[in-house]
Amino acid sequence: MENDVLVIGGGLAGWRAAEAAVQAGASVALVANGAGNSPEIHALNVPVGPGDSVDLFIADTLRSGRGACDRALVETLCRESVALADEFPWDRGPDGSLDLLQPVGCSVPRCVSIGHHIGAWALAKLKRDLAGKVEVVRGRIVTLRAEDGVFHAEFDSHAENAENAERSHSLRFTLHSSLVAKTAVLATGGWCGKYAFSDNPPELRGDGIALARSLGAAVRDRDAVQYEPTVALAPAAVRGIPVITTMLHEGATFRNALGEEFLPDRHANKDELSRAILAEIAAGRGVDGGVWFDATGVPADVLRTRYADTVRRYAAAGVDVTREPMLVAPAPHTSLGGVVIDARCRVLRPDGSPVPGLFAAGEVTGGVHGLNRIGGNAGTEVLVFGRIAGREAACASCRRSAP
Ligand SMILES: Cc1cc2nc3c(=O)[nH]c(=O)nc-3n(C[C@H](O)[C@H](O)[C@H](O)COP(=O)(O)OP(=O)(O)OC[C@H]3O[C@@H](n4cnc5c(N)ncnc54)[C@H](O)[C@@H]3O)c2cc1C
């Protein structure tokens, strides 16, 4: 059966696109071979706290992007993010104000969450709301062809990621060998799952970029990767799990093998923090290929409430992070480059013209974060651009049906 919209990717960008397309009256199929990075999103940026504004959010994002952001995408991200403040039941303090964290790269506290698990929370809600309204298909798309005004998507017959898919979805899946749709939304995430030491699942290997290129799309910043400065190296039970850098604004610091503090600047960006850590290791002051992330300066009650997951996870591995430092190293975390889109999420060719019927959102795209992403901006990106992509794809499918 031919659908109006085919969404490739089952992370937040994909589900958000599916939601918007269904709301616009389109028939939607969503394909995924795993849950991607989205369930890991702790918090995301919404510029509604004291002293904050859309303009400050734009300025922070452009500055952090090291001159390589697409300004139109950044403006869309920051302006559209304001509506998220009223869309979700965000965590609030006793006085009713939003409980805001300050990510590295933000001038003011801006990160909101729901129990520090907004990614998993939003995915669960979208799947509940869309149950029975979206055809969910399990598998890995390896070919996407455009023929006679429709897209044909073909699956990897080896289904090598079926195990991941089983683990990450509780929905019932339909099995197919190919799918046909009037329009397609690429929401396949990034490629950091390819690296040996990364906090991404292995299914994230940049498939969407290959699919887009096969249809003539332009790709930008192909070697741009955001390293997360503080990914756990040991003990084995926590290896590969990032420790949240917002702790740096609450008293945490870095220490080398000599116990010396070397935090470059509490307001440093993720790229500067990673460079400082790597420089320390290169100078022979590292510890087993990493450095210490010392959160003992963060009040224990703050650690136990705001960072309960970290405290619990390390405690289960025999480390009391209120008293002992954590061994961390930078690891590939987010793909910054990707498919070129405009602010309507239309996928563009190298000459700037859109590939008819093809849209993209989320980590598969490039340009939103430039060469350095502010913590929390990816969560905002997937909700904002996922919605735009779904809405635009639904509209385009109507035009493609018109006689
Ligand atoms: C540990 C961790 C913590 C993070 N925490 C935060 C945070 O707190 N705040 C923040 O802003 N950002 C955070 N990020 C970044 C953020 O998680 C991602 O940038 C974001 O989730 C990307 O969403 P997405 O929907 O674009 O892709 P993903 O969520 O990665 O989803 C991609 C989807 O595409 C599917 N897929 C891929 N290829 C194919 C194919 N060929 N066929 C079919 N399906 C395919 C995948 O299986 C998956 O379903 C974190 C990242 C990590 C790794």
The ligand as an ORCA input file, in Angstrom:
! r2SCAN-3c Opt
* xyz 0 1
  C      24.031      9.286     25.826
  C      23.483     10.516     25.137
  C      22.859     11.499     25.886
  C      22.341     12.630     25.247
  N      21.737     13.576     26.004
  C      21.265     14.687     25.389
  C      20.605     15.689     26.165
  O      20.432     15.577     27.378
  N      20.160     16.801     25.507
  C      20.302     16.950     24.151
  O      19.870     17.963     23.625
  N      20.893     16.000     23.411
  C      21.366     14.880     23.979
  N      21.964     13.924     23.215
  C      21.914     14.031     21.735
  C      20.557     13.526     21.242
  O      20.246     12.321     21.915
  C      20.512     13.246     19.731
  O      21.132     14.243     18.980
  C      19.051     13.098     19.275
  O      18.397     12.116     20.077
  C      18.956     12.710     17.810
  O      17.608     12.362     17.559
  P      17.198     11.810     16.131
  O      15.742     11.499     16.198
  O      17.682     12.716     15.077
  O      18.036     10.463     15.986
  P      18.013      9.169     16.912
  O      17.256      9.358     18.153
  O      19.407      8.703     17.027
  O      17.153      8.157     16.042
  C      17.599      7.676     14.784
  C      16.646      6.589     14.357
  O      16.919      6.208     13.006
  C      16.956      4.780     12.932
  N      17.746      4.407     11.759
  C      19.033      4.723     11.462
  N      19.362      4.233     10.245
  C      18.245      3.589      9.793
  C      17.946      2.882      8.596
  N      18.847      2.716      7.622
  N      16.703      2.340      8.459
  C      15.765      2.481      9.426
  N      15.997      3.170     10.582
  C      17.225      3.695     10.750
  C      17.542      4.393     14.267
  O      17.315      3.036     14.557
  C      16.731      5.308     15.182
  O      15.429      4.801     15.363
  C      22.474     12.773     23.844
  C      23.109     11.780     23.087
  C      23.601     10.657     23.731
  C      24.270      9.595     22.912
*
